[in-house]
Structure formats: structure tokens, C-alpha cells
């Protein structure tokens, strides 16, 4: 038994050291191009495969032999690519027998690592498309394709540098790992605890104080973590008990935390890592993506804060966080700058058109320097390794999902199935953009139920986005539409993974928590549609007054809608008042979509009238 524990301890230590080496290598590569970009991808893949399999050994020691075999196979395969990559590039599509064997190994280890990190769905889709490529010549139209050899399928999937190796893995190796590492090191400093204190301080005197604590702290954590379920697991054990103690029901407490944490996936700078893929697919800079994402992200969190306040009023919660909940203001002053300064550095550098890699590098270095100023945040070797491990293991899992999406993309290109899907969607929609968009929404939500946000976004962006763009929908709006529904599938039944995590912490009903979460996060299911019809929402301004009118009408319409949904404004609403609020919200949303001045005036007048009525009733 002691020998087994020692052996697992050795593997655990090796995983930590490997994570540090991976992080240091990628940081150095941002300043010095140590090798060819393709070989940089291979190095990134090597680190990621080893970290995934070693991590699995520590979690599931009984499977050590299987994972050891996978590690050996990974070493053999990546070494072959390192030694022969020039020849592989020259004979792309015409592989030798050795190429086919190594390519098969690469596909197997990547899909298995993806399965270990995120489950069966992504690797199953990739494997299914590979099988389709092999058997498509035996299928009837429209699924028929001329015969494709096994060697060509493997070549396109791996060793021809257009599947696993390619644009997607390059984005993972160049950008994503640096920002995920940034988040891991930030957690290691303990700065996240100051988010909780800051949230409590801001909400101290408000009736919705406990709920605002969850909104603010989860939003701040989500900005750098970019993972909804992980965010709930990280902040929920602290925020949910506070909300329950104040008077929120278990279902409401879990829903508030789930909705706030899911919002971190669409809030810059990380945005569930999908922002980097979006920049690559659209051919624009990452800095522009986060500028476009800022306004809808802020609107979302404003709406969540408002919904939480309405809940507090309806529940009759009479105080803020409460005097018994002590707030460590000194901790906020000591630790919060370790978050604010690096984040500010990222924003400034990107606004000055410096590269995202330089911004991430400077942010990581600034965290390491700032953490040493105070003893409580100083990164000892153990905490430093923990930070690197959190960041690099998380980045490795995403790398596997992204590599698997590379296989999907290559098979879609090889078989032409993307054209068939596009033709089918256009047929179903009868050429009507609204129907095609509606179908795309549900496809994205269903895919997002079982895979990471970045994978769901990438898959739909590859297959469906070109269809919508061809129908006349703007490219940037289309990609944001897909990203939003991929991100908020974590709140949508039947899976609703963020709500599931929230209910498990709060002790509430999973289904009721999911329903409450969707009510609280109603904005998330409206904003994507508004983005499609009004680019002012994503900072594509069409004039000063139209920009101000569109953004303000969006905020007001969402606030009114939530009042109608919760039956609460300044005072509790009756049924007719709730219906009136929802109608006025629809009118203002109609203005945002049509940009009709008449609808804006009508909506504004009705809103002012309802507001005055509420004020009179309060008095």
C-alpha cells in the first residue's frame, strides 16, 4: 500500500513539473521562436497528451497500464512527426505505410485524451465523420461520395497538417494556453478571495446584497476562468450559503450562481477561449473581438444584477449581506490589484494593437511580480506548481477538444458533407434567414449540452455560419450569435450543467434551478437575436444617437421584461401589469430590431407612464 501511494505521489509530482515546463516553454516561445510553427504545435500536443494521461493515472490508478501505453504511443507518434515533418509536408495526401500507422496512433491518442477530458461526444463526432468518409461510396445520394482510402482519411486527419495539426491547434498553442495559464496563476495567488469580499462590500447596504455578491464575484472569476460549471464549483460553496441565509430559496440561490457563472463565458478577456477561435475564423484581431463583446457582456451582468434585486424585493429580503457577515476590506486593498493591474495591462496593450500573445505574456509576468510584494500572495514553489498545474491541465483538455474539432473540420472538407448540411438547412428554411437562424440556435444549444463551449462554437461555426452569412447575415453577428447559445447551453435543459452544479451545492431541485436560471438569464437568450439585427450592440455604431438609443433601449427593455417575468418592479405587479410590462418590453425590442423611431417614442412614453404609476403607488 505504501509503495502504491509513493508511486502515485511520484506521478503527481511529475505532472506538476511537466505543467511548469509546459507553461515556461509557451511563455518563452512568445518572445523567441524556438522552432517552426508546426513543430510548436507538435510540442504543444506532446505536453497536452502527457498531462491528460498522467492526470488520469492520479485520478484513476486502476487504469495506469492503459494510460502508460497511451503515453508510450504518444511519445512514439510525436517523435516521428518531429523527425520527419519536412517529408510529411512534402508527401501530404500520399502517405507511406509508416505515415498511416503513426497517423492512426495520433488520431487514437488525441480522441482518447479528448474523451478523458470532456466525455464521448466530441471524439464520437470526429470518429463518426472519419467512418463516414470511408463508407460514403456505399451510401445513396445525397450522402454518396467517391471512394476515399483509409490512408487519405488518416493523412487528412493528422499527418498532412490540415486536421489535428492546423489553424485550430495553432490557436490553442499560441493564445489559449497563455490566457488559461493566466487564470491558473491568478487563482494560486488567492486573489479570488478578494472577489468575494468586494462583492459583499458592494452589496452590503442593498436588499439584494447576498445575490449581488454572487453576481460580482462570479463575474470577476469568470472573466479569467471562462468556464461556467467550474466557476459555479469554485464560487458557489461560498456565495450560495450566504444567499440561502438571507432568504433566497435553494433553487433561486443555485440559479443566481449558475446564471452569473455562465456569464463569465461571454465576458472578455477569456470568453471560454472561443474568442481566439472566432478571431481566427473571421480573420480579425483578438483585440477587436473583445471590444465587440464588451457591451453585450456588460448588459448581461447589469440584467443579472437587476434580476437578483427583483428577487430580493419579491422575497421580502430586508437587509444586505448582514452585519454578521464580516467584510475584510483590507484584503480587497491588498489582493485585488493583483487582478486589476494585469487585466488593465491586457486591455491597454490590446487597445494599442499589440498582439494577444504579448498581452498575455505581460499579464502572467505581472502576476508573478505583484504576487511577491506581500507574503500572503507570494507564490511558494507548491503554490506556483499548483497554479501552473491548474492552467496547463485545463489548457491541455481544451487542446484535445480543439484538435478533435480539427479532425471534424478536415473530414467536412474532404467529404463535402458541409455542402450537404448547408443545402439541407437552406431547404428546411425555404431560404428564409429567420428559420435558418432558429435552426442554428437549436443545433448550437443541443451540441453545447454535451461538449465544452469552445468545441460547440467551433463545430457550428464551421458548418452553419457560412450558410447564414451566405443568406445575408453579417459574419461577426453570426459568430457572436453562435457563441452566446453555445455558452448558455449550460443553463438550458435537458443537461443545464451549470444549474446542475448549482443545485447540487444549494440542495435545491435541479429542474427548478434550471428554470429559475433561465428566467434570471433571460437576457442571454435575447441579446444574440438583437446582435443579428442591430450591430450597434457590438460596437458597430451607425451614428451617435442610434448607438445610444439602441443600447439604452436594450437595457430598458430587458429590465422591463424581467420585471414582468418576476412580477416585481418598485412594488409587486398583478397579472395585467405583468402583461403590460412584457408588451412594452416587446415594443422597445422592436425598436432595437427595426430601428424605427416611432416604436422608440411609443415604448419610452409607455415606460415612463408605468414608472410614474409605480412611484405613485409606492407613495
N, C-alpha and C positions, 0 to 999 in steps of 0.2 A: 504493500500500500504506500509506504514511504517512497519507494522507488518511483511509483506511478506519479505521485504528487511532485517529486523532484523533476521528472521528465516533463510534466505539463508546465511546471514553473519555467523550465528551460525554453519550451516552445513559446510561452507567454512573453518571456524576456526577449527572445529572438524576434517576435512580432513587433515589440516596441522599438527595438534597434532598427529593424527594417523600415518601420514607419518614419523614424528620424532620417534615415538615409534617403528615403523616397522624398521627403519634404525638402531636405537640404539640396538634393540633386535638382529638383524642379525650381527652387529659388535661384540656384547658381545659373541654371540654364536661361533664366530671364535676362541675365546680364552677359553671359558668354555662351555662344552657340557651340556647345561641346561636341555636337555631332550633327549629321544630316537630319532634317526634319522627320523623315520616315523612320530613321533609327531612333530618334527621340520618342516617336510613338511606340516603337518596339520596347524601348526601355521602360516607358510608362506602363505598357501592357505587362511586362515582366513583373514589375513591382506590384501591380494591382492583382495579378493572378496569385502571386505568392502570399500577399497579405490576406486575400479572401480565404485561401485554403488553410493557412496557418490559424487564422481566426476561427475557422470551423473546427479545427482539431481541438482548440482550447474549449470550445462550446460543446462539442460532441466527441469526446475522446474515443468512444467506441468505433468511430469511423476513421480512426487515424490511418489505417492502412490504405483505404481508398484515397484519402486526401494526400497521403505521401506519394502514391502512384501518380496522382494528378500533378503534384509538384514536380516530380521527375519528368513526366511527359511535357510539362510546360517548359522546363529548362531545355530539353532536347529541341523542342519546336522553335523557341525564340532564338536559341543559339544558331540553329540552321538558318534562320532569317538574317541574323547578324552577319554570318559568314558569306551568305550567298545573295544578299539583297540586290546587288547590281545585276547579277544574272537573272534573278527573278523578275526584275523590272523589264529586262530585255525580252524575256520569253513569256510575258504576261498573256494569258489566254491559251498558251501552248505548253502546258506543264509537263515535266518529266514524271516518271513514276514516283521518284523520291519527293518531288514537289507535292504530288497528290497526297501521299502518305502524311507529310508534315502539315499540309493544309487541313487534312481531316482531323489531325490531332489538335490543331489550333482552334478549329470550329468546336470540337468537343469540349475542350477545356474552357473556352470562353462561354459557351452556352451553359455548362455546368456551374461555372462561377457565378453567372448571372442568376441561375436558379437558386443557388445558395444564398445570394444577396437579396433577391426580390421575389422568388417564387417561380412558378411554371409558366406564367402567361407570356412574357416576352420571349424566352427561348422557344416556347411552343410555336409561336407565330413565325419566328425565324426558321425553325426546323420544318414547319409546315410549308413555307414558301419554297424551301430547298427541295422538299419532296415533290411539290407541285411542278417545279422546273424539270424534274427527272421524269415525271409521268404525264406531263401535259400533252405529249404527242399522241397519247392513247385516249385523250378526252375529246368529247364532241365540242363543236363551236358553241359559245364564244370562248371556251376555255382551251381550245386547241392551240398548240404551238409546235413549230418544227422541232424535231428531236434535239435534245441538249445532253451532251455526255456528262458523266459524273465528274470527269476531270475538269470540264469547263465550269460546272457548278462550284466545285471546290476552289478553283482558281479565282472566280469572281467573288466568292465569299471571303477569301483570306489572302492568298499569296500573290494575287495580281494587284494588290494595293488599291482596291476600289470597294472593298466590303468592310471587314473588320478594321483594316488599315485604310485611312482616308480622311475626309473632311471631319466626320463626326469624332473620331478618336483624336484627331489633331486638336479639336476644340477642348476636349477633355484634358489632354496633356498640356495644353498651353494656357488655358484660362481657368477652367472649372476647378482643378485641384488647388490652385492658389487661393481662390476665394473660400473654398471649403476648409482649407488649412487655416486661413484667417479666422474663420468661425471656431475651429477647434482650439486654437491657441487662446482666443478670447475667452472661451469657457474655462480654460485651465487657469486663467488669472483670477477667477472668482468674480469678475465684473458683473456677471448676470445677477448676482445677489443685489447689486445696487439698482438693477431694473425694478425689482420688487419694491424696494424702499422708495424709489422715485414714484412708482405707480401709487403706492399708499399715500405719499405726501401730496400728490396732485389731487387725489380723490378724498382727502381727509375730511373736508368740510361739505362734501356733496352727499346727498342721499344715496347716490349710486356709487359711492366711493369704492366699496369692495369689488364691484364689477369693473369699474374703471381701472383698478389695479391690474386685473387680468388683461384688459384691452391694451394698456400701455406696456406692461412688462412682456406680454406675449408678442406684441408688435415689434418691440425692440429686439427681442431674442430672434424673432422670425426674420428680421432684416438681414441677419448674418447666418442664421441656421438654414433658412429656406426649405424646411421640411415640416409639414403640418402636424403629422402624427408624432414625430419626435419632439416637436415644440410642446404639444399637449403633455406628453410624458415628462418633459423637463420642468415646465412651469405649473402644470395642473396640480400636483401634490401640495403646492403652496397656496395658489390662488383659489382653488375650488373650496377647501375647508373654510376660508375666510368668507367667501360668498354665502355658503350654506349657513354659517354662524350669523350672518347679517339678516338672513330671511329669504334669500333666494332658494327655490326648491332645488333638489338634487338634479332634476332634469334641466332646469334653467342654468344652474351653475356649470354643469358639464357642457351645455350648448354654448354658453358665452365663451368658455375657454376654447372650445373647438373652433368656433367662428373666428375668434381673434387669432388663433394659431394658424388657421388656414390662410388668413390674410397675409401672413408673412411670406407666403409663396408668390405673391404678386407685388410685393413692396421691394423697391431697389435697396441694396445693390445686387443681392444674390438671385432673387426671384426663382427659387427652386432649380437654379442652374440652367433653366430653359432660355434665359436671356442671351446666353452665349451662343446657343444653337440658333436662336432667332436672328441674331446679328449675322451669323454665317450664311443662313439660308436666304436672308434678304440682301446680303452684300452691303450692309451699312455698319457703322461702328457701334461697339457696345455702349459707348457714352450716349449715343442718340437713343438707344433702346431705353436706358434708364430715365432719360428726360421724358420720353413719351409715356413711360409707366408711372411717373411721379404723381400726376394729377388724379388719375383714377385710383391709385393706391391711397392717396390722402383722403379722397372722397369716401372710399370704402371704410377706412378706420373712423372717420367722422360719423358715418352712419352706424357703425357698430357701437361707438360710444353713446350715440343718441338712443339706440335701441335698448342698451343697458340701462340708461336713465329712465326710459319709459317703463321698463320692467320694475325698476325700483319704486316708481310712483304708483304703479298698479298694485304692487305687493304691499305697499304701505310701509316700506323700509324708512325708518325715521332718522337715521344717522349715517354718517360716512363710515370710514373704516372703524371708528370707535376708539375711545381713549385707551382701552385695554390693549389695543394693537400698537405697540411701541414702534416708532419710526426712527431708524438710525440715520439721521441727516448727515452725520459726519462721514458715514460710509459712502453716501452718494458723492460727496465732495472729493473723497479720496479715490474712489474707483471709477466713477462714471467718465472722467476724462480719458481713461484708457480705452473706452469705447468711442467717445465723441471725437477725439483727435484723429485716430486712424480713419474713421469713417469720413470725417471732414476732409482729410488728405485725399481719400479716394475721389470724393466729389470734385474737389478743386482740380486735381490732375486730369480727371476725365473732361471737365468743363474747359480745360486749356488744351484739349485734343491730344494729350499724351496717351500712350497705349494702356489698355487694361492690364497688361502684364506688369508694366512699371507701377501702375497704381496699386495693384495687389502686392507687389514686392515691397513697396514703401510702407503699405499698411502693416504687413507682417513684421517688418523690421521695427516699425514704430511701436508695435505692441511689445516686442521683446525688450526694447529700450525703456519704455514707460513702466513696464511691469517691475523693473529693478529699482525704481525710485523708492518704493515702500516695501517693507518686509512682508506685509500680509498678501501682497500681489506678486511677490518675487517668485519667479519660476525656478523652483529647485529642479534637480535632474528628474525626479519622479514626476512632478507636475508637467515639466517640459515634454517628457516622453508621453504622458497621458494626453496632452494637447495635440502632439503630432499623431498619436495613435487615433484619436477621435477624428481628426481632419483627414488623414490619409486613408484610413479604413473606409470612412464614408465616401471619399472621392473614388476609392477603388471599386466599391459597389456600383456607383454611377458610371464609372468607366466600363464596367462589364455590360450594363444596360445599354450604354451608348454604342459599344462595339457590336452588340446583338442587333441594334437598330441599323447599324452599318450593313449587316448581312441582309436585313429586310430590304433596305434601300437598293442594294446590288441585285437582289433577286427580282424586285419590282422592275428594275431597269432591264435585266436580262430577259425576262419573260414577257414584258409588256403588259403585265396584269394591271398596272396603274392606269393604262389607257382604257382597259375594260371596266375598271371601277369607275373611272371618270364618265364613261359612256353610260353606265348603269345609273349613276347618280343623276346625270342630266336627263335620262329617260324618266326616272321616278319623279323628278322635279318638274318635268314638262317644260324645262327651260326657264322656270320661274325662280329667280335668285332666292326669294324668301324660303321656298320649300327646300332648296338645296342647302341653305344655311341651317334650317331647322334640322334636317337630316344630319348635317355635320355636327351640330350641337350634341345630338344624342349619341352619335358614334364616339365623340370625344369623351362624354360622360361615362359611357359603358367601358371604354378602354381604360379610363382613369381609375375605375373601381378596382382594377387588379394589377396595376403597374405603377412605377414611380411617375411623377408628373412629367419629368423631362422625357421619358420614353413615350408616354401617351401623347404629349405635344408633338414630338418629333414624328411619330408614326402618322398622325393625322395631317401634320404639315406637309409631309412628303406626298401623301396620296390625295388628300382632299383639297388642300389650299390652292393648288393650281386650277382646280375646277372653278372655285369661287372667283378667283382672280380673272379667269377667262370670261366669267359671266359679268364682269364689270366691277366687282368689289375690290376696293383698294388693298394692296398687298400687306401693308403694315396693319391695317384694321383687321384683315383676315387672320393674321398670325396672333394678334392680341386676343381676338375672339376665341381662337382655339386654346390659347394658353389659359385664359380665365376658366373655361369649362373643364380643362384638364386639372387645374389646380383645385377647383371647388367640387370636383367629384368626390373629394374626401369628406364632404358634408352630405352627399346625396345617397339615399338608399338606392340599391339594396345593401351596399357594403358600408359606406359612410365611415371610413376607418378612423377619422379624427373624432367623430361623435362616439364611436365605439370605445375609443381610448378614454374620452371624457366621461362617459357613463360608467366605465369600469372604476374610475377614480372617485366619482361622486356617489356611486351606489344607486344611480337612477336607472330608469328604463332606457335601453338602447334606442328603441324606435322613437319614444317621446323626445329623447335628447336630440336625435337626428332631425325630427320635425321642428323642434324649437330652434335648433341651429340654423335650419334653412330660413325660418322667419327672421331671425336676427341678422342673417347674412343675405337677406333678400336682394340687397344692392349688387351682390356678386353675380346674380343671375339676370340683372337688368343692364348694368354698365356695359357688358360686351356688345349687346344689341345697340346701345346708344353710340358706342365707338364706331360701329359699322356705318351708321348714317350721319354721324356728326364728328368729323376729325378734330374739332376744337377740343374734345375731351382728352385727346392725347397730344395736345400742344401743337397741332397743325392748324394754327389760327387763320381764320378767314377775315380778320378785321377785329379791331379792339372791342367794339360794342357787341358784336356777335359772339366773341370769345367769352366776354364777361357774362352775357345773357345766357349762353349755353351752359356754362359751368355753374352759375348761380341757380338756374332753373333745374339743373340736375340735382344739386344738393337739396333744394327746397322740395322738389317732387319726391325724392326718396324719403326725406324726413316726414312729409305728409303721409306717404304710403305706409311707413312703419307705424305712424300714429293710428291709421285706420286698421292695420293688421293687429296691433296690440290693444286697440280700444282705449287708448290713453293719449291725451295731449296735456294741456295745463290741468284739466280735470278728466275724469273718466267719460268716455263717449258712449252714447246709446247707439243702437243699430243704424238709425237713419244718419247720424253724424258720421259714423264709421264709413258708410257708403258714400257720403258726400266727400269725405277726405280722399277716398280712393279715386273718385271721379275727378276731383281737382288735380290729384297727382297724375292721372292719365292725361289730362289736358296739357299740363306742363311738360310731360314726357313727349306728347305730341308736338309741342313746340321744338323740343330738342331734336326730334327726328325730322320734322318738316321745315324748321327754322321760319315758321310763319309768325309774324309779329302780332297778328290778331289773337292767335292762341296764347301767346305770351301775356298779352294785356288781360284777356279773359281769365286766365289762370291766376295771374297776380292779383286781380281785383277780388276774385272769389277767395283766395287765400287770406288776403287782408281782412275780408269780411268775417271769415271763420275765426281768425285770430282775435278780432275785436269782440266777437261773441263770447269766446272763451275767457277773455280778460274781464268782461262784464260779469260773467257767471262766477268767476273767482272772487270778484269784489262783493 
